[in-house]
Amino acid sequence: MRLLANPLIVRMAVVLVASVFAMVVGILFIRGLRQEIAQEAAPAPVRADEGIFPLEAYHAVIQKLKQQELELNGLRRAESERAKASENVSAALLANLSSGVLLFNTQQLVQQANPAARLILGYASPAGLHARDIFRGVRSLLHESVEPASGPDTLLGVVQSALREGITYRRMQADYLAPSGEQKVLGITVSPVRSGTETLGVACLISDLTETKRLEQQVRVREKLASLGEMSAGIAHEFKNSLATISGYAQMLTAETRGQTAGGFAERIVAETANLSRIVTGFLEFARPQDLRHEPVDLRAMLEDCARESPLDLRLECVPAGFTLQGDPTALRQAFANLLRNSAEAAGNGQARVDVAARSDGRAAQVVVSDHGPGIPREDLGRIFVPFFTTKAQGTGLGLALVHRIVSEHGGSVAVESTAAGTTFTLSFPTQPQARAAEAG
């Protein structure tokens, strides 16, 4: 109580209590201020659904982009596979074409050649060769259908014109000598290859027309023989009637003037009319179709028999023993006798050497007869089977025509090749004509 009575102590107590109170108030104020600052600095509370939506949208976009990338990759692969398949089809098409295809670039060099082109032209690897080298063997060029109406006279000129002027040359024909020496007839079409207005090169399509032309020639000969046979049969019949009348009167004249001078003339008339009658009979046999037998004919024996009729040095080393042909013995002997006689006459003076070879593949038999005479002029090759055509002073022009007719009647064909070193006839016969005829019927 005494302490409270002391005014100094009371004043000090009041100051202490005020200081403590102020300190407490300051601490509380500072704590409140710090909470307000912390609340202002902290991010505003976010709702759960407001944060998930942008994340899911971003993920969806990423997935869509990935799907589009996969689709694009698939399209690229499909396009690549289609291009590769198209390239394979094009390569297979070119490889299996029976016609030859050559592609020349703008420098006239071969860029591409399919197997048929290599086979037809006779080049193992024509790639890189110039057009002048490829077509070196072309002997003549015939324009069947050309735009414009007339064109260059060489295939090199045709290729250059197609490059320079963009002209297409269709259905040309060319006589071609292959590097092996084989003679061929080619059908050729040349056209420019363009991309827009730019010329990339020239494409050349080549077909081997050799066998086709040979068959066309045989058909023409047969047609001529048929028309000639019909006409000549009627004429020959009238000749025989007139000859029979002349012969009858000559015989009567001979009987009336026997022993007189006129008898000798009458006998000559009879002899000459008999000779003419034999000629006309032979011509009728040529012009009139015959009924042929078909039986095995020994080729060696028949050729040796035919050779006795002409001065021949007959070589049969390439004719196998027992080699037979199916046909009419009389007609075949007549055909080979005429062929050997023609070879002997072609040799001129002296004994003619004739080589004969025979072969068979089971479907056809071929007999190749080669002489060593001066050959047949190129301009005459297409006419040697026409009746009455001959280049010999004493020839009748029926020998080779008869050969062609007999072989044709047996269902075969005759081909001829001739050079200055000699002539070769190739006679082809079906091995079973009767069976084939039955099948055809």
C-alpha positions as CSV (number, residue, x, y, z in Angstrom):
1,M,0.0,0.0,0.0
2,R,2.9,2.2,0.7
3,L,4.2,1.5,-2.8
4,L,0.9,2.6,-4.3
5,A,1.1,5.7,-2.1
6,N,4.4,6.6,-3.8
7,P,3.5,8.6,-6.9
8,L,6.7,7.7,-8.8
9,I,6.1,4.0,-8.6
10,V,2.5,4.5,-9.7
11,R,3.7,6.5,-12.7
12,M,6.3,3.9,-13.7
13,A,3.7,1.1,-13.5
14,V,1.3,3.0,-15.7
15,V,4.1,3.6,-18.3
16,L,5.0,-0.2,-18.2
17,V,1.4,-1.3,-18.7
18,A,1.1,1.2,-21.6
19,S,4.2,0.0,-23.2
20,V,3.2,-3.6,-23.0
21,F,-0.2,-2.8,-24.4
22,A,1.4,-0.9,-27.3
23,M,3.7,-3.7,-28.0
24,V,0.9,-6.2,-28.1
25,V,-1.1,-3.9,-30.4
26,G,1.9,-3.5,-32.7
27,I,2.5,-7.2,-32.9
28,L,-1.1,-7.8,-33.7
29,F,-1.0,-5.1,-36.3
30,I,2.1,-6.4,-37.9
31,R,0.7,-9.9,-38.0
32,G,-2.5,-8.7,-39.6
33,L,-0.6,-6.7,-42.2
34,R,1.6,-9.7,-43.0
35,Q,-1.5,-11.8,-43.6
36,E,-3.0,-9.2,-45.9
37,I,0.3,-9.0,-47.9
38,A,0.4,-12.8,-48.2
39,Q,-3.2,-13.0,-49.4
40,E,-2.5,-10.3,-52.0
41,A,0.6,-12.1,-53.3
42,A,-1.0,-15.6,-53.4
43,P,-2.9,-16.6,-56.7
44,A,-6.6,-16.5,-56.7
45,P,-8.2,-19.8,-56.0
46,V,-9.0,-21.7,-59.2
47,R,-11.9,-24.0,-59.8
48,A,-11.1,-27.6,-60.7
49,D,-13.1,-27.7,-63.9
50,E,-11.6,-24.4,-65.2
51,G,-8.0,-26.0,-65.2
52,I,-8.9,-29.4,-66.7
53,F,-10.6,-28.1,-69.9
54,P,-7.5,-26.3,-71.5
55,L,-5.4,-29.4,-70.8
56,E,-7.8,-31.8,-72.4
57,A,-8.3,-29.5,-75.5
58,Y,-4.5,-29.3,-75.9
59,H,-4.2,-33.1,-75.7
60,A,-7.0,-33.6,-78.3
61,V,-5.2,-31.2,-80.7
62,I,-1.9,-33.2,-80.2
63,Q,-3.7,-36.5,-80.9
64,K,-5.4,-35.1,-84.0
65,L,-2.1,-33.9,-85.4
66,K,-0.5,-37.3,-84.8
67,Q,-3.4,-39.0,-86.6
68,Q,-3.1,-36.7,-89.5
69,E,0.6,-37.4,-89.7
70,L,-0.1,-41.1,-89.7
71,E,-2.6,-40.7,-92.5
72,L,-0.1,-38.6,-94.5
73,N,2.5,-41.3,-94.1
74,G,0.0,-43.9,-95.2
75,L,-0.8,-41.9,-98.3
76,R,2.8,-41.4,-99.1
77,R,3.4,-45.1,-98.8
78,A,0.4,-45.9,-101.0
79,E,1.5,-43.4,-103.6
80,S,5.0,-44.9,-103.6
81,E,3.6,-48.4,-103.9
82,R,1.3,-47.3,-106.8
83,A,4.2,-45.7,-108.6
84,K,6.4,-48.8,-108.1
85,A,3.5,-51.1,-109.2
86,S,3.0,-48.9,-112.3
87,E,6.7,-49.0,-113.1
88,N,6.7,-52.8,-112.7
89,V,3.7,-53.1,-114.9
90,S,5.3,-50.9,-117.6
91,A,8.5,-52.9,-117.4
92,A,6.6,-56.2,-117.6
93,L,4.5,-54.9,-120.5
94,L,7.6,-53.8,-122.5
95,A,9.4,-57.1,-121.7
96,N,6.5,-59.2,-122.9
97,L,5.6,-57.3,-126.1
98,S,6.2,-59.2,-129.3
99,S,6.9,-55.9,-131.0
100,G,10.2,-54.1,-130.5
101,V,10.2,-50.8,-128.7
102,L,13.2,-48.4,-128.9
103,L,13.3,-45.0,-127.1
104,F,15.8,-42.4,-128.5
105,N,16.7,-39.3,-126.5
106,T,17.1,-35.9,-128.1
107,Q,20.7,-36.8,-129.1
108,Q,19.3,-39.8,-131.0
109,L,20.9,-42.3,-128.6
110,V,19.0,-45.4,-127.5
111,Q,17.8,-44.9,-123.9
112,Q,15.7,-48.0,-123.7
113,A,15.2,-51.2,-125.8
114,N,12.9,-54.1,-124.8
115,P,13.9,-57.8,-125.5
116,A,11.8,-58.0,-128.7
117,A,13.7,-55.0,-130.2
118,R,17.0,-56.6,-129.4
119,L,15.9,-59.9,-131.0
120,I,14.4,-58.4,-134.1
121,L,17.3,-56.0,-134.8
122,G,19.9,-58.6,-133.8
123,Y,21.7,-56.5,-131.2
124,A,22.6,-57.9,-127.8
125,S,22.8,-54.5,-126.1
126,P,21.7,-51.5,-128.2
127,A,21.6,-49.1,-125.3
128,G,23.7,-46.0,-125.9
129,L,24.0,-46.7,-129.7
130,H,23.2,-43.9,-132.1
131,A,20.2,-44.2,-134.5
132,R,22.6,-44.3,-137.5
133,D,24.2,-47.4,-136.1
134,I,21.0,-49.1,-135.1
135,F,19.5,-48.6,-138.6
136,R,22.7,-49.2,-140.6
137,G,21.2,-52.5,-142.0
138,V,18.2,-50.8,-143.5
139,R,18.4,-51.3,-147.3
140,S,15.2,-49.6,-148.4
141,L,12.3,-47.7,-146.8
142,L,8.7,-47.6,-148.0
143,H,6.2,-45.1,-146.6
144,E,2.7,-46.7,-146.6
145,S,0.9,-44.0,-144.6
146,V,2.9,-40.9,-143.7
147,E,2.0,-37.5,-142.4
148,P,2.8,-35.5,-144.5
149,A,2.3,-37.5,-147.7
150,S,6.1,-37.9,-148.4
151,G,8.8,-38.4,-145.9
152,P,12.6,-38.9,-145.5
153,D,14.1,-41.8,-147.4
154,T,16.2,-43.1,-144.5
155,L,15.1,-44.1,-141.0
156,L,17.8,-41.8,-139.5
157,G,16.1,-38.9,-141.4
158,V,12.7,-40.1,-140.0
159,V,14.0,-40.0,-136.4
160,Q,15.5,-36.6,-136.9
161,S,12.3,-35.3,-138.5
162,A,10.2,-36.6,-135.6
163,L,12.5,-34.9,-133.1
164,R,12.7,-31.6,-135.0
165,E,9.2,-31.2,-136.4
166,G,7.2,-33.5,-134.1
167,I,5.8,-35.6,-137.0
168,T,4.6,-39.1,-136.6
169,Y,5.5,-41.7,-139.3
170,R,3.2,-44.7,-139.3
171,R,3.3,-48.2,-140.9
172,M,6.6,-47.9,-142.8
173,Q,8.2,-51.0,-144.2
174,A,12.0,-51.5,-144.5
175,D,14.2,-54.3,-145.9
176,Y,16.7,-55.0,-143.1
177,L,19.9,-56.9,-143.0
178,A,20.7,-58.0,-139.5
179,P,24.3,-58.1,-138.1
180,S,24.1,-61.9,-138.4
181,G,23.4,-61.6,-142.2
182,E,19.7,-62.6,-141.9
183,Q,17.4,-60.7,-144.2
184,K,14.1,-59.4,-142.7
185,V,11.2,-57.1,-143.6
186,L,10.3,-54.7,-140.7
187,G,7.2,-52.7,-140.0
188,I,8.1,-49.4,-138.3
189,T,6.2,-46.6,-136.6
190,V,8.2,-43.5,-135.3
191,S,6.5,-40.9,-133.1
192,P,7.8,-38.1,-130.9
193,V,7.6,-38.3,-127.1
194,R,6.5,-35.1,-125.5
195,S,5.7,-33.6,-122.1
196,G,3.6,-30.6,-122.7
197,T,5.4,-28.6,-125.4
198,E,8.8,-30.1,-124.6
199,T,10.1,-33.0,-126.8
200,L,11.8,-35.6,-124.7
201,G,12.8,-38.1,-127.4
202,V,11.4,-40.4,-130.1
203,A,9.7,-43.8,-129.7
204,C,10.2,-46.4,-132.4
205,L,7.8,-49.4,-132.6
206,I,9.2,-52.3,-134.7
207,S,7.5,-55.5,-135.9
208,D,9.0,-58.4,-137.8
209,L,6.9,-58.8,-141.0
210,T,9.3,-61.3,-142.7
211,E,7.0,-64.4,-142.3
212,T,3.9,-62.3,-143.0
213,K,5.3,-61.0,-146.2
214,R,6.4,-64.5,-147.2
215,L,2.9,-65.9,-146.6
216,E,1.4,-63.0,-148.5
217,Q,3.7,-63.8,-151.4
218,Q,2.7,-67.5,-151.3
219,V,-1.0,-66.6,-151.2
220,R,-0.6,-64.3,-154.2
221,V,1.2,-67.1,-156.1
222,R,-1.6,-69.6,-155.2
223,E,-4.2,-67.2,-156.3
224,K,-2.4,-66.7,-159.6
225,L,-2.0,-70.4,-160.0
226,A,-5.7,-71.0,-159.3
227,S,-6.9,-68.4,-161.8
228,L,-4.4,-69.5,-164.4
229,G,-5.4,-73.1,-163.9
230,E,-9.0,-72.4,-164.6
231,M,-8.2,-70.4,-167.7
232,S,-5.6,-72.7,-169.1
233,A,-7.7,-75.8,-168.5
234,G,-10.3,-74.6,-170.9
235,I,-7.7,-73.5,-173.5
236,A,-5.9,-76.8,-173.2
237,H,-9.1,-78.7,-173.7
238,E,-9.8,-76.9,-176.9
239,F,-6.2,-77.5,-178.0
240,K,-6.6,-81.2,-177.4
241,N,-9.7,-81.3,-179.4
242,S,-8.1,-79.6,-182.3
243,L,-5.0,-81.8,-182.1
244,A,-7.1,-84.9,-182.1
245,T,-8.8,-83.7,-185.3
246,I,-5.5,-82.9,-186.9
247,S,-4.1,-86.2,-185.8
248,G,-7.1,-88.1,-187.2
249,Y,-6.9,-86.5,-190.6
250,A,-3.1,-87.0,-190.7
251,Q,-3.5,-90.7,-190.0
252,M,-6.1,-90.9,-192.8
253,L,-3.7,-89.1,-195.1
254,T,-0.9,-91.5,-194.2
255,A,-3.1,-94.5,-195.0
256,E,-4.1,-93.1,-198.4
257,T,-0.6,-92.1,-199.5
258,R,1.4,-94.9,-197.9
259,G,4.6,-95.4,-199.9
260,Q,4.3,-92.1,-201.7
261,T,6.3,-88.9,-200.9
262,A,3.4,-87.3,-199.1
263,G,3.3,-90.2,-196.7
264,G,6.5,-88.9,-195.0
265,F,5.0,-85.5,-194.3
266,A,1.8,-87.1,-192.9
267,E,3.9,-89.2,-190.5
268,R,5.7,-86.1,-189.3
269,I,2.3,-84.4,-188.7
270,V,1.2,-87.4,-186.7
271,A,4.4,-87.3,-184.6
272,E,4.3,-83.6,-184.0
273,T,0.6,-83.7,-182.9
274,A,1.5,-86.5,-180.5
275,N,4.3,-84.4,-179.1
276,L,1.9,-81.4,-178.7
277,S,-0.7,-83.7,-177.1
278,R,1.9,-84.8,-174.5
279,I,2.8,-81.2,-173.7
280,V,-0.9,-80.2,-173.3
281,T,-1.6,-83.3,-171.2
282,G,1.4,-82.4,-168.9
283,F,0.1,-78.8,-168.6
284,L,-3.4,-80.0,-167.8
285,E,-1.8,-82.2,-165.0
286,F,-0.1,-79.1,-163.7
287,A,-3.2,-77.0,-163.8
288,R,-5.7,-79.5,-162.5
289,P,-5.6,-80.4,-158.7
290,Q,-4.7,-84.1,-158.0
291,D,-5.9,-86.6,-155.5
292,L,-2.8,-87.2,-153.3
293,R,-2.0,-90.2,-151.3
294,H,-0.2,-89.8,-148.0
295,E,2.3,-92.4,-147.0
296,P,5.9,-92.5,-145.7
297,V,8.5,-91.6,-148.4
298,D,12.2,-92.3,-147.8
299,L,13.9,-89.0,-148.6
300,R,17.4,-90.2,-149.3
301,A,16.3,-93.0,-151.7
302,M,14.0,-90.6,-153.6
303,L,16.7,-87.9,-153.9
304,E,19.3,-90.4,-155.1
305,D,16.8,-91.6,-157.7
306,C,16.0,-88.1,-158.9
307,A,19.7,-87.2,-159.1
308,R,20.3,-89.9,-161.8
309,E,18.3,-87.8,-164.2
310,S,20.6,-84.7,-164.0
311,P,24.4,-84.2,-163.9
312,L,24.6,-83.6,-160.1
313,D,27.2,-83.9,-157.3
314,L,24.5,-84.6,-154.7
315,R,25.6,-84.2,-151.0
316,L,23.3,-85.9,-148.5
317,E,25.5,-85.8,-145.4
318,C,22.9,-83.8,-143.5
319,V,20.0,-86.1,-144.4
320,P,19.6,-88.6,-141.5
321,A,19.2,-92.2,-142.6
322,G,15.5,-93.3,-142.6
323,F,14.3,-89.7,-142.8
324,T,10.8,-89.8,-144.2
325,L,8.2,-87.4,-145.6
326,Q,4.4,-87.9,-145.4
327,G,3.0,-87.5,-148.9
328,D,2.3,-88.8,-152.4
329,P,5.4,-90.6,-153.7
330,T,4.8,-89.7,-157.3
331,A,4.1,-86.1,-156.7
332,L,7.0,-85.6,-154.3
333,R,9.4,-87.3,-156.7
334,Q,8.2,-85.0,-159.4
335,A,8.7,-81.9,-157.2
336,F,12.3,-82.9,-156.1
337,A,13.3,-83.9,-159.6
338,N,12.3,-80.5,-161.0
339,L,14.1,-78.8,-158.1
340,L,17.3,-80.7,-158.7
341,R,17.1,-80.2,-162.4
342,N,16.7,-76.5,-161.8
343,S,19.8,-76.5,-159.6
344,A,21.8,-78.4,-162.3
345,E,20.7,-75.9,-165.0
346,A,21.6,-72.9,-162.7
347,A,25.2,-74.2,-162.3
348,G,25.8,-73.9,-166.1
349,N,28.5,-76.0,-167.6
350,G,30.0,-78.9,-165.5
351,Q,28.6,-81.0,-162.8
352,A,26.5,-79.0,-160.2
353,R,27.1,-79.5,-156.5
354,V,23.8,-79.6,-154.5
355,D,23.7,-79.8,-150.7
356,V,20.6,-81.2,-149.1
357,A,19.8,-81.0,-145.3
358,A,16.7,-82.4,-143.5
359,R,15.4,-81.8,-140.1
360,S,12.1,-82.2,-138.1
361,D,10.8,-80.8,-134.9
362,G,7.9,-83.2,-134.6
363,R,5.3,-80.8,-136.1
364,A,7.0,-80.0,-139.4
365,A,9.7,-81.5,-141.6
366,Q,12.0,-79.2,-143.5
367,V,14.2,-80.1,-146.5
368,V,16.8,-77.5,-147.4
369,V,18.2,-77.7,-151.0
370,S,21.2,-75.4,-151.7
371,D,23.1,-75.0,-155.0
372,H,26.3,-73.0,-155.7
373,G,25.2,-71.2,-158.9
374,P,25.2,-67.5,-159.7
375,G,22.0,-66.9,-157.7
376,I,18.7,-65.4,-158.7
377,P,18.4,-61.6,-159.3
378,R,16.5,-59.9,-156.5
379,E,13.9,-58.5,-158.9
380,D,13.1,-62.0,-160.1
381,L,12.7,-63.7,-156.7
382,G,9.0,-62.8,-156.4
383,R,8.2,-64.3,-159.8
384,I,10.1,-67.6,-159.9
385,F,7.0,-69.6,-158.9
386,V,4.7,-68.0,-161.5
387,P,4.0,-70.4,-164.4
388,F,5.9,-69.7,-167.7
389,F,8.2,-67.2,-166.0
390,T,11.8,-68.2,-166.9
391,T,15.2,-66.6,-167.4
392,K,16.5,-69.5,-169.4
393,A,16.6,-69.6,-173.2
394,Q,15.2,-73.2,-173.4
395,G,13.1,-73.2,-170.2
396,T,9.3,-73.6,-170.1
397,G,8.8,-71.8,-166.7
398,L,6.8,-74.7,-165.3
399,G,9.5,-76.5,-163.1
400,L,9.5,-74.3,-160.0
401,A,5.7,-73.5,-160.4
402,L,5.1,-77.3,-160.2
403,V,7.3,-77.6,-157.2
404,H,5.4,-74.8,-155.4
405,R,2.0,-76.4,-156.4
406,I,2.9,-79.9,-155.1
407,V,4.3,-78.6,-151.8
408,S,1.3,-76.4,-151.3
409,E,-1.1,-79.3,-152.0
410,H,0.7,-81.2,-149.3
411,G,-0.1,-78.4,-146.8
412,G,3.5,-77.1,-146.9
413,S,5.3,-74.0,-148.0
414,V,8.4,-73.1,-150.1
415,A,10.8,-70.3,-149.1
416,V,13.8,-69.1,-151.2
417,E,16.9,-67.1,-150.4
418,S,19.5,-66.2,-153.0
419,T,22.8,-64.5,-153.1
420,A,25.7,-64.3,-155.6
421,A,27.1,-67.4,-154.0
422,G,24.0,-69.6,-154.6
423,T,20.3,-70.2,-154.0
424,T,18.7,-72.1,-151.1
425,F,15.1,-73.5,-151.2
426,T,13.5,-74.5,-148.0
427,L,10.6,-76.9,-148.3
428,S,8.4,-77.3,-145.2
429,F,5.9,-80.2,-144.9
430,P,3.5,-81.1,-142.0
431,T,4.6,-84.3,-140.4
432,Q,1.0,-85.6,-140.1
433,P,-1.1,-84.1,-142.8
434,Q,-3.9,-86.6,-142.5
435,A,-4.3,-86.1,-138.7
436,R,-4.3,-82.3,-139.1
437,A,-6.9,-82.5,-141.9
438,A,-9.1,-84.6,-139.6
439,E,-8.7,-82.1,-136.8
440,A,-9.5,-79.2,-139.1
441,G,-12.6,-80.9,-140.4
